[in-house]
Amino acid sequence: MLGDGGINNPWQANITLNAVKDIAFARHVRHLIRALFAVTPTQFRYKTRNALRILVSSVSVVDFLVSKGLKRGDKLAQGLRIPRWILGSSEYKRACVRGLVDTDGCIFIHKHIVAGKPYKNIGLTFSSRSPELIFQVAAIFEEFGIVPHITGRGTDIYIYREAGVARYLKVFGSSNTRIKSVYAKWKRG
């Protein structure tokens, strides 16, 4: 919900994902919603863009999410941040960051040529329009021994080194097969 999710009215929460790359992850998210809230979410694909939306239509679920610190309406305008109760637990911090990166992040392979010689590096990025959320995630990375690099705009965090990406996956893991498959491809060479 802190990543690609939102609460736009008193009875409905939603999560928007890539309609092509995140099909398997969308199944995982729907399963989590059923397991956590005992409700069956609906899903639809936008006709005009490459996105799908998972909807949870339940006043009690929305009220619960709001009671846990999520905001109704424009979450950025209201100061998007990780709630305190999450920051008080290492387990919750790991789960929260994993969810954020699974929705608003990716692992990438950067190919480039220097002095005529090809190089390949792996990296991880997480993006948000909330400076506070960016700095919270960077602080959590540092807490778990990962060196984050925040862009000058303050909207992106990068992990540039292979050891940092490996540490991220060891500490936080991923529930998104797209992220895990890029790392597996990197490991195969």
ABEGO torsion letter per residue (X at the ends): XABABBBABAABBBBBBBAAAAAAAAAAAAAAAAAAAGBBBBBBBBAABBBBBBBBBBAAAAAAAAAAGBBBEBAAAAGBBBBAAAAABAAAAAAAAAAAAAAABBBBBBBBBBGGBBBBBBBBBBBBABAAAAAAAAAAAAAAGBBBBBBAAGABBBBABAAAAAAAAAAAEBABAAAAAAAAAAAAX
